[in-house]
Amino acid sequence: MRNTILFVFMVIPLLFGSCDKMLIGKEPENTPKGNFDVLWKTLDENYAQFEVRHANWDSLYVVYSSKINSTTTDAELWNIASDLILNLDDGHVNIFNKGATKVVSASKLVRTRVPDDFSLNLVRSKFIDNPKTIGEGYITYGLVRNERMGYIHIASFAGSTGSMSNWAFDIDKAIAALKNCDAMIIDLRNNGGGLIVNENTIAAAFIDHPITYLYSQRKTGAKHNDLGEKLPVSVSPRSGIVPFTKKIALLTNRFTGSGGEYFTQIFKNLPYTKHIGDTTFGEFGEVTNMAQMPNGWTFRYPCTLTTTPDGKCPEGIGIVPDIWVENTKDDIAASNDRVLESAIAYLKQ
């Protein structure tokens, strides 16, 4: 991926823990065509979002496989495979070279835009008094300058071990320090996601009742529409803490993705929250599979389809803010943050 944020899956099983049918039975050949076929067929049978991504996968096979012959180089095959998956326009689909020193995303936004509309350093220097960093560096908090407002930026919901991370509980320290504030700004700009357990741990500090905020369907068969039952994705309050339920402004931009969008969807259910900023990325695959080509390249993809409680699918669309405000690169260069300034103005009303 180039110059951008890696959009992290909500749940990541052990590598090859649920690999595709293509790697079972007859061993595929380590040829340009053999490697391409593993990629195409694995996605064909296991990717859950062809219909919502509007991709004619059979036609795409004809187009891209015709570019391959016995003399196709690794560099040429990499470009062909990269162009194939770009038709999915899904930031949760990635190809890694052998050794994972190189990665390509299937997202058009990721490939064409640098996340230059937000600067945490600008926020810390211009808007926050005595900012502090906790949670292994993922949480920045402090008082908004000259206001009775708290500010919390959550950079990621990542977990280094693939399981629950204790750093997420540091959100309680931030809330305890800001409990006397009249309002709170929660900033998820450039948050590319992580583990659902970390996202829920942090969100639980701002709710006073259980919330079912999404539904997830797992891929169950080889046909594109073979999906299982809709399973609720929920969050509940945590015991032993006093949640912050005063007025909240939640900030997002186009690079708020995956777990950042799950978190945003939770706050859409809170009457004391206003969502401000830009529409989120539009990547909601809750569970990922990983597979390997004969040449050692690996690829990952979502094997779940996510919908909102009212039945709509936000894949490729994102979550639209209540108050749309967009920063530009020039705004940041001029030390302006129009999104944050709009949040402060809203909370002062």
Summary of the structure (lengths in Angstrom):
residues: 349
radius of gyration: 21.2
end to end distance: 41.3
largest distance: 68.5
contacts: 1174
relative contact order: 0.18
helix: 30%
strand: 22%
